[in-house]
Amino acid sequence: MREIDDSLRRLGTDHIDIYQVHWPDPGVPVEETAEAMLTLFKRGTIRATGVSNFSVAEMDRFRRVAPIHVLQSPYNISERGIEADVLPYCHENRIATFGYGALSRGLLSGRMRPDTAFSGDDLRRADPKFQQPRFSQYLAAVQRLDQLAQERFGKRIIHLAVRWILDQGITTALWGARHPGQLQPVDGVIGWSLDAAAKAEVDRILRQLITDPVGPEFMAPPGRS
């Protein structure tokens, strides 16, 4: 309650459109968190209740106490773990889905090269996708996907990656932008779709070139006792 009061004050508003539990807290029962969110929802302090990185079992526990309007989970063309159960669950229960990591920490932007280096506290320094020999595998797949996007649709890999996510039934594809110019590709995502043959080719390229894939688990924060 203190956190949301602080947020409202900083934002200069009396409500928040979507308020999300960004990670399940291993130290607090899901039901307790849901009860607090329900209180805020009933007050009108938040207009929609969301969870992020929750499993189906955790969402079930949460929904026994409070509604879930939005789920946010990692999802992109090469990290598809939520397809097994989380995404079908959301579709079945009419829960909107936000896919974060749409560009896989920049891998699918088309801007990375074999000599791209990461410094300081950049989380990619600890992500095996960005370490050799996997990094070269991912970059090779990106190059082939970029060729596919250009030859089949007159687009680039960044457009293909985001369009693919939306075509899978994700409500909103999220990616981070550090300056306005990085949002320009949005226009290239609208007004077209991948056909079944193109999706099959995407899958073939990934299977052929990424022989040792890594999931999105390295996006998680450090574990807490």
N, C-alpha and C positions, 0 to 999 in steps of 0.2 A: 504493500500500500504506500509505503514511503517512496519507493522507486517511481511509481506512476504519478504521485503528486509532484515529484521533482521534474519528471518529464513534461507534465502539463505546464508547469511554470516556465520551463526552458522554451517550450514550443509556443507559449503564449496562446493556448487554446483551452477549451473546457472538455474536450473529448478527443479520443484517438480512434481512427477508423478501424484499424486491425491491430490487435495486441497479441503477440505470440510468445509462447514459452519456447525459447530457442533450442534448449537441450533438456531432456529429462534430467531431473536432479536426483541422483541416487540416494541422497540423504533425506529426501522428503517424499512422502507417499503421493502418488499421482492424484489421489482423491482430494488431498489437502490443497494442492495447487489448483485443481479444477474448482473447488469450492470458492477460493479467492477470486478466480477469474469469473465465476458465475455472479458473485457479488458485484463486481465491476460492470458486468454486462447488464444486470438488472437495473443498476443505477443510471445507465446510459453513459458512463464514463468511457466505456469502449463500445464500439458499434458491431464488432465481430471478434470472435474468439479463435485464436489460431495456435497450432502446435508445430514444432519443427523437429525433425529427426526422431520422431516417435515411431515405434513399432505398432503393428496392428493390435497386439495385446495391450499396449499402453494406451492407445486410442480408445479401445473398448472400455478400459477402466475409467478414463477421463469422461467419456460420453455417458456413463451411468450417472454422472453428477452434473455435467454441463455440456452444452452443445459445442461441437467443433465445426467452424465454418470454413477454415482454411488449414491445409497441411503444407508445410514447406520442407522439402527434402532435396538432397543432392541428386541431380539427374542430368545426364548428357549422353551424347551419342556413343560413348565408350564406357559409361558407368551407369548400369541399368538395374541395379539391385532392387529398386522399388517395384519393378514390373511383376515380380513373383507374387506379391500379396498386397503391398501397401497401395499401389495405384489402383488395382481392381477394387479394393475396399473403399477407397475414396470415391470412385465412380459409382459404386453400388449405393453409397450413403450420401451422395450429392454433396461431397466435400470438395471445395475448390482446391486446386493444387498449384503450388509455386515450385518450379524447378530451379534450384540455385546451382551454381557451378556450371551454368549452361555452356561456357567456353572452357571448362576443365582447367581453371586457373590460367587461362590465356593460351593453352595448347591449341585450341581450336580457333584462335584468332587469325592464324596464318602468318603471324609476325615473328614467331620464334625460329631460331636457327641453331645448328649444332653447337655453336660457340656461345650461345646465350648463357649468361652467368647470373646467379642470384646472390645477393649479399645481405648483410645485416640480419634482421629478424624475419626476412622473407620466408614464409612457411614452405615454399617450394624447395628450400634447401633440405628439408627432411622428408619430402615426398618422393618415394622411389620412382614415380613416373618421370621425374626430372633428373634422374641419375642414370648414367650409362650402365648396361647397354640398353635399358628400356627406353631412355630418352630418344635414341636414334630410331627405335621401332615406332614410337608414337609419331615422331616427325615424318617418317616415311609414309605412315598411314594418312597423316594430314595432307601431305603433298598429293597422294593419289586421290583423296577425297576432294581436294581443290580442283584437280583435273576433271573429275566427274562433274562437279558443280558447274565448271566453265563449259564443258562440252555438251552437257545435257540441258542445262538451264540458263546459261549465260550469267551465272552467279559465282560467288567465291565461297571458300570453306566456311567463313563466319556466317554467311546467309544460310548455307545448307545445314549447319549445325543447329541453328536456332529454329529453322523451319521444321527440321526433323522432330525436335522436341514438341512443338505445337501440334504436329500431325499425329503424335502419339496420344493426344488427348490431355496434355498438360494445359492448365488454364493460362499460366503466365510463365515465360522463361526469363530468368533473372541473370544479369551479368553486371559486373562492376565497371564503372567508367570513372576515370580520374579527371577527364576534361570533356567538354561538350562534343568535341570532334569524334570521340570514341562511340558516340551514339548514332553517328551517320549511317551505319549499316542497317539500322532499324527499317529504313525505307525498302531495302532490298529483301526483307523477310516477308513483306506483305504481298498478297495477291497471287500466290502460286502454292503448289503443294508437290510433294514427292509422290510419284506413282509407285506401284508395287515392285516394278522392276528396279527402280532406283534404290528403294529400300533394301532389296535383296543384294544389290551390288555393294551398298554400304556395308552390310553385314559380311560379305565375302572379303572385302578389303581389310576390315578389322581382323577377321580370323586369320587371314593370310600373313599380315604384317606385324600384328601385335601378338607375339607368341607367349608372352609372359605378362598378361594384363594385371593392373592394380585397380582395386576398387576405390570408393570415395572415403574409406575409413580414415585416411590421413587428414581429412578436413576436421575431424573431431578435436575438441580441446583436450589438453592433458587430463589424465584421469585424476579424480579426487578421492581421498580416503574418507 
